[in-house]
C-alpha cells in the first residue's frame, strides 16, 4: 500500500486535471491542426488539443510535495519539470521552435537535475565487476547526456495515440518494482525512489486514458519530455540501473538509433522529423493505433520482466538478441514493407 497510494492519487489527479487541460488548450489555441502546421509525421486530420503535459505535471508536483521528502534532488526535479512544461506549452502554442533550440533547452532542464546532485557514479560491467566514475564532472556529464537521450527517445515515440504514455507506464512500474525489491533487500533509500516511480506510473496511466485512440489530447513536447526526465532520473536513482531501463526501453531505443543513422546517411538532419519511424511503418502495414500501442507496451513489459530476472550479463545478451531482431524487422519494413502489406482482396 505504501507505493499504491501515491500511484492512485497521481492517477486520480491527472484524470481530474486533464479535462481542464483540454479546455485550457482550446481556449488559448494550443492545438494540433494539420491544415495550419503540416508535418510529414502527421497521421491524423483531426484538430486535437496538445498541452498533454500540463495535467501530469500538476499531479506529479502535488504528489512529490505530499509523499516525498523535500530534499535537494526533489527541488531540482520540480524546477526542471517546470522548465520543460513552460517550453512545451510555448511550443504547443507557437509551434515554431527549432529542434536545435528545443535540444539546448532540454540540456538546460537536465542540467538543473544534475546540479541538484544527480550523477552516474558507476555502472555495472555486464562482463563482471563495476565501472566507477570517480571524476565528479564525468559522472555528471554522463547523467546529463543520459537524461537528454531518454527525453528525446520518448519524444520520438509518441507518433500514435497511447504509445508514449503506455511505454512510460510499463517502464515506471518496472523501475518501481525494482526499487521495491531493493528496499526489501535492505536499502531504505529505495522507498522514496519507489514512491516517485509509482507517482510517475499513476500520471502516465491517467494520460493514457485520454490519449488512447482516438486521442482527446496529445502529450505534446511537454508531456514526452516531462516523462522522459522522470524515467531517466529514476533509472539513476534506483542504483544506476541504466541496463534495466535500457532493456525496458529497447524497442523505442532501437528505432531511435536507427532513425538517426538513417537520416544522417540520407544527408538529412537527425533532429528534423519525418514519417520513417517504426510506428509509421506498422501503420503502413495496416496495424491500428491500439495494436501498435499494445505492441510497445507488451514488448516493454516482457523486456522489463527479463531485466528484473536477469543478471547484468544476461541483460546484455538479451539486449543484443532482441535488438538484432528489432533492427531486422525495422529494416524489412523500410525496404520490403510493401511485400508484406495487407492487400485488397479485389486487387487480384
C-alpha positions as CSV (number, residue, x, y, z in Angstrom):
1,X,0.0,0.0,0.0
2,X,2.9,2.4,0.7
3,X,3.5,2.5,-3.1
4,X,-0.1,2.0,-4.3
5,X,-1.4,5.1,-2.6
6,X,0.9,7.6,-4.3
7,X,0.1,5.9,-7.7
8,X,-3.6,6.1,-7.0
9,X,-3.5,9.8,-6.0
10,X,-1.3,10.7,-9.0
11,X,-3.7,8.9,-11.4
12,X,-6.7,10.5,-9.8
13,X,-5.3,14.0,-10.0
14,X,-4.2,13.5,-13.6
15,X,-7.6,12.3,-14.6
16,X,-9.2,15.3,-12.8
17,X,-6.9,17.8,-14.4
18,X,-7.0,16.5,-18.0
19,X,-10.5,17.8,-18.9
20,X,-9.4,21.2,-17.6
21,X,-6.2,21.0,-19.7
22,X,-8.3,20.3,-22.7
23,X,-10.4,23.4,-22.1
24,X,-7.2,25.4,-21.4
25,X,-5.7,24.2,-24.7
26,X,-8.8,25.0,-26.7
27,X,-9.2,28.5,-25.1
28,X,-5.6,29.5,-25.8
29,X,-5.1,27.8,-29.1
30,X,-2.7,25.1,-28.1
31,X,-3.9,22.8,-30.8
32,X,-2.5,20.3,-33.3
33,X,-4.0,21.4,-36.6
34,X,-2.5,19.6,-39.6
35,X,-4.0,22.2,-42.0
36,X,-2.2,25.1,-40.3
37,X,1.0,23.3,-39.5
38,X,1.6,20.4,-41.9
39,X,4.2,17.9,-40.8
40,X,5.5,14.7,-42.6
41,X,4.8,12.7,-39.4
42,X,1.2,13.7,-39.1
43,X,-1.1,10.7,-39.3
44,X,-4.4,12.2,-38.4
45,X,-6.5,15.0,-39.9
46,X,-8.3,15.9,-36.7
47,X,-7.7,19.0,-34.7
48,X,-6.6,17.8,-31.2
49,X,-5.6,19.8,-28.1
50,X,-1.9,19.5,-27.3
51,X,-0.8,20.6,-23.8
52,X,-0.9,17.0,-22.6
53,X,1.9,17.6,-20.2
54,X,0.0,20.1,-18.0
55,X,-2.2,17.7,-16.1
56,X,0.6,15.1,-15.4
57,X,2.9,17.9,-14.3
58,X,0.4,19.2,-11.8
59,X,-0.4,15.8,-10.5
60,X,3.3,14.8,-10.1
61,X,4.3,18.1,-8.4
62,X,1.4,17.8,-5.9
63,X,2.3,14.1,-5.2
64,X,6.0,15.0,-4.8
65,X,5.1,17.6,-2.2
66,X,2.8,15.3,-0.4
67,X,4.6,11.9,-0.5
68,X,8.3,12.6,-0.9
69,X,10.9,14.2,1.4
70,X,11.6,17.7,0.3
71,X,15.3,17.5,-0.4
72,X,17.7,19.0,-3.0
73,X,17.0,16.5,-5.7
74,X,13.3,16.9,-5.3
75,X,13.7,20.6,-5.6
76,X,15.8,20.1,-8.8
77,X,13.2,17.8,-10.2
78,X,10.4,20.4,-9.6
79,X,12.4,23.2,-11.2
80,X,13.4,21.0,-14.2
81,X,9.8,19.8,-14.8
82,X,8.6,23.4,-14.6
83,X,11.1,24.5,-17.3
84,X,10.0,21.6,-19.5
85,X,6.3,22.4,-19.0
86,X,6.9,26.1,-20.0
87,X,9.0,25.1,-23.0
88,X,6.3,22.6,-24.1
89,X,3.4,24.9,-23.7
90,X,5.2,27.6,-25.6
91,X,6.0,25.1,-28.4
92,X,2.3,23.9,-28.4
93,X,1.2,27.4,-28.8
94,X,3.6,28.8,-31.4
95,X,4.9,25.5,-32.9
96,X,7.8,27.4,-34.4
97,X,10.7,26.3,-32.2
98,X,13.7,24.9,-34.0
99,X,14.6,21.3,-32.9
100,X,18.1,22.6,-32.1
101,X,16.7,25.3,-29.8
102,X,14.5,22.7,-28.1
103,X,17.5,20.4,-27.7
104,X,19.5,23.2,-26.0
105,X,16.6,23.9,-23.6
106,X,16.4,20.2,-22.8
107,X,20.1,20.2,-21.8
108,X,19.3,23.2,-19.6
109,X,16.4,21.4,-17.8
110,X,18.6,18.2,-17.4
111,X,21.4,20.3,-16.0
112,X,19.1,21.5,-13.2
113,X,18.6,18.0,-12.1
114,X,22.3,17.2,-12.4
115,X,23.1,20.3,-10.4
116,X,20.8,19.2,-7.6
117,X,23.1,16.2,-7.0
118,X,22.2,13.6,-9.6
119,X,25.1,11.8,-11.2
120,X,26.1,8.4,-12.6
121,X,28.9,7.3,-10.3
122,X,29.1,3.8,-11.5
123,X,27.6,1.3,-13.9
124,X,27.7,-2.5,-13.7
125,X,30.0,-4.1,-16.1
126,X,28.0,-6.9,-17.8
127,X,31.2,-8.9,-18.2
128,X,31.9,-8.7,-14.5
129,X,32.6,-6.0,-11.8
130,X,31.7,-2.4,-11.7
131,X,32.9,0.6,-13.8
132,X,33.4,3.5,-11.5
133,X,33.4,7.2,-12.5
134,X,35.5,8.8,-9.8
135,X,35.6,12.2,-11.5
136,X,32.5,14.1,-10.4
137,X,32.4,16.0,-13.7
138,X,32.5,12.8,-15.7
139,X,29.6,11.4,-13.6
140,X,27.5,14.5,-14.1
141,X,28.1,14.7,-17.8
142,X,27.2,11.0,-18.2
143,X,23.9,11.7,-16.3
144,X,23.3,14.8,-18.4
145,X,23.5,13.0,-21.7
146,X,21.6,10.0,-20.4
147,X,18.6,12.3,-19.4
148,X,18.6,14.2,-22.7
149,X,18.8,10.9,-24.7
150,X,15.8,9.4,-22.8
151,X,13.8,12.6,-23.2
152,X,14.3,12.7,-27.0
153,X,13.7,8.9,-27.4
154,X,10.3,9.2,-25.7
155,X,9.5,12.4,-27.6
156,X,10.1,10.4,-30.9
157,X,7.9,7.5,-29.6
158,X,4.7,9.4,-29.4
159,X,3.6,9.0,-33.0
160,X,0.5,7.0,-32.4
161,X,-2.2,7.5,-29.8
162,X,-1.3,6.0,-26.4
163,X,2.2,5.0,-27.5
164,X,4.3,7.2,-25.2
165,X,2.2,7.1,-22.0
166,X,1.9,3.3,-22.5
167,X,5.7,2.9,-22.7
168,X,6.1,5.2,-19.6
169,X,3.5,3.3,-17.7
170,X,5.3,0.0,-18.1
171,X,8.8,1.5,-17.6
172,X,7.9,3.2,-14.4
173,X,6.1,0.2,-13.0
174,X,9.2,-1.9,-13.7
175,X,11.5,0.6,-12.1
176,X,9.1,0.8,-9.2
177,X,9.2,-2.9,-8.6
178,X,13.0,-2.8,-8.9
179,X,13.1,-0.2,-6.1
180,X,10.6,-2.3,-4.0
181,X,12.9,-5.3,-4.5
182,X,16.0,-3.3,-3.3
183,X,14.0,-1.8,-0.4
184,X,13.0,-5.3,0.8
185,X,16.6,-6.3,0.5
186,X,17.6,-3.6,3.0
187,X,18.1,-0.3,1.1
188,X,16.0,2.3,2.8
189,X,16.7,4.9,0.2
190,X,14.7,3.0,-2.3
191,X,11.4,3.8,-0.5
192,X,11.4,7.4,-1.8
193,X,12.5,6.3,-5.3
194,X,9.8,3.7,-5.4
195,X,7.2,6.3,-4.5
196,X,8.4,8.5,-7.3
197,X,8.3,5.6,-9.8
198,X,4.7,4.8,-8.9
199,X,3.7,8.5,-8.9
200,X,5.1,8.6,-12.5
201,X,3.1,5.4,-13.3
202,X,-0.1,6.9,-12.0
203,X,0.3,10.1,-14.0
204,X,1.1,8.1,-17.2
205,X,-1.9,5.9,-16.7
206,X,-4.2,8.9,-16.4
207,X,-2.7,10.4,-19.6
208,X,-3.1,7.1,-21.3
209,X,-6.8,7.0,-20.7
210,X,-7.2,10.4,-22.5
211,X,-4.5,9.7,-25.2
212,X,-5.9,6.3,-26.1
213,X,-7.1,6.2,-29.7
214,X,-9.0,8.4,-30.7
215,X,-7.0,10.7,-28.5
216,X,-8.8,13.5,-26.7
217,X,-5.4,15.2,-26.1
218,X,-1.8,14.8,-27.3
219,X,1.1,14.7,-24.9
220,X,2.9,17.4,-26.8
221,X,6.6,18.2,-26.3
222,X,6.0,18.9,-22.6
223,X,4.4,15.5,-21.9
224,X,7.1,13.4,-23.5
225,X,10.0,15.4,-22.0
226,X,8.5,15.5,-18.5
227,X,8.0,11.7,-18.5
228,X,11.4,11.2,-20.2
229,X,13.1,13.3,-17.5
230,X,11.4,11.2,-14.8
231,X,12.2,7.8,-16.3
232,X,15.9,8.8,-16.8
233,X,16.2,10.1,-13.3
234,X,14.5,7.1,-11.8
235,X,17.0,4.8,-13.6
236,X,19.9,6.7,-12.0
237,X,18.3,7.0,-8.5
238,X,17.5,3.3,-8.3
239,X,21.2,2.5,-8.3
240,X,22.4,3.4,-11.7
241,X,20.1,0.7,-13.3
242,X,20.7,2.0,-16.8
243,X,20.8,-1.5,-18.2
244,X,17.3,-2.3,-16.7
245,X,15.8,1.0,-18.1
246,X,17.7,0.4,-21.4
247,X,16.2,-3.1,-21.8
248,X,12.7,-1.9,-20.9
249,X,13.0,0.9,-23.5
250,X,14.8,-1.3,-26.1
251,X,12.0,-1.0,-28.7
252,X,11.9,2.8,-28.9
253,X,15.7,2.9,-28.3
254,X,16.4,0.7,-31.4
255,X,14.1,2.8,-33.5
256,X,15.7,6.0,-32.2
257,X,19.2,4.9,-33.1
258,X,18.2,3.5,-36.5
259,X,16.3,6.7,-37.3
260,X,19.4,8.9,-36.5
261,X,21.6,6.7,-38.7
262,X,19.1,6.6,-41.5
263,X,18.7,10.4,-41.5
264,X,22.4,11.1,-41.4
265,X,23.2,8.6,-44.2
266,X,20.5,10.1,-46.3
267,X,22.0,13.6,-45.8
268,X,19.3,14.9,-43.6
269,X,19.4,16.5,-40.1
270,X,19.0,13.8,-37.4
271,X,16.6,16.0,-35.4
272,X,14.2,17.0,-38.1
273,X,11.0,14.8,-38.2
274,X,9.9,12.5,-40.9
275,X,7.5,9.6,-41.4
276,X,10.0,6.8,-41.1
277,X,9.7,5.6,-37.5
278,X,8.8,2.0,-36.7
279,X,5.2,3.1,-35.7
280,X,4.8,4.8,-39.0
281,X,5.8,1.6,-40.9
282,X,3.5,-0.5,-38.8
283,X,0.6,1.9,-39.6
284,X,1.5,1.4,-43.3
285,X,1.2,-2.3,-42.8
286,X,-2.4,-1.9,-41.7
287,X,-1.9,-2.1,-37.9
288,X,-4.2,0.2,-35.8
289,X,-3.2,2.7,-33.2
290,X,-4.4,0.4,-30.5
291,X,-2.4,-2.6,-31.8
292,X,0.8,-0.6,-32.2
293,X,0.5,0.8,-28.6
294,X,-0.2,-2.7,-27.2
295,X,2.8,-4.0,-29.1
296,X,5.1,-1.4,-27.5
297,X,3.5,-2.0,-24.1
298,X,3.6,-5.8,-24.1
299,X,7.1,-5.7,-25.6
300,X,8.3,-3.3,-22.8
301,X,6.6,-5.5,-20.2
302,X,8.3,-8.7,-21.3
303,X,11.7,-7.0,-21.6
304,X,11.1,-5.4,-18.2
305,X,10.4,-8.7,-16.6
306,X,13.5,-10.1,-18.2
307,X,15.5,-7.1,-16.9
308,X,14.4,-7.8,-13.3
309,X,15.1,-11.5,-13.5
310,X,18.4,-11.5,-15.4
311,X,21.9,-10.6,-14.1
312,X,23.9,-8.0,-16.0
313,X,25.4,-10.4,-18.5
314,X,22.0,-11.8,-19.2
315,X,20.6,-8.3,-19.8
316,X,23.4,-7.7,-22.3
317,X,22.8,-10.8,-24.3
318,X,19.0,-10.2,-24.2
319,X,19.5,-6.7,-25.4
320,X,21.8,-7.8,-28.3
321,X,19.5,-10.6,-29.3
322,X,16.2,-8.6,-29.1
323,X,17.8,-5.5,-30.6
324,X,19.1,-7.5,-33.6
325,X,15.6,-8.9,-34.1
326,X,14.0,-5.5,-33.9
327,X,16.6,-4.0,-36.2
328,X,15.8,-6.8,-38.7
329,X,12.1,-6.0,-38.5
330,X,12.7,-2.3,-39.0
331,X,15.0,-2.9,-42.0
332,X,12.5,-5.3,-43.5
333,X,9.6,-2.8,-43.1
334,X,11.8,0.0,-44.6
335,X,13.0,-1.8,-47.6
336,X,10.5,-4.6,-48.2
337,X,7.4,-3.4,-46.3
338,X,5.3,-3.3,-49.5
339,X,5.7,-7.0,-50.0
340,X,4.1,-7.8,-46.6
341,X,1.5,-5.1,-46.6
342,X,-2.1,-6.3,-46.3
343,X,-3.5,-6.4,-49.9
344,X,-7.0,-5.5,-51.0
345,X,-8.7,-8.9,-51.9
346,X,-10.1,-7.3,-55.1
347,X,-6.6,-6.4,-56.4
348,X,-6.2,-9.8,-57.9
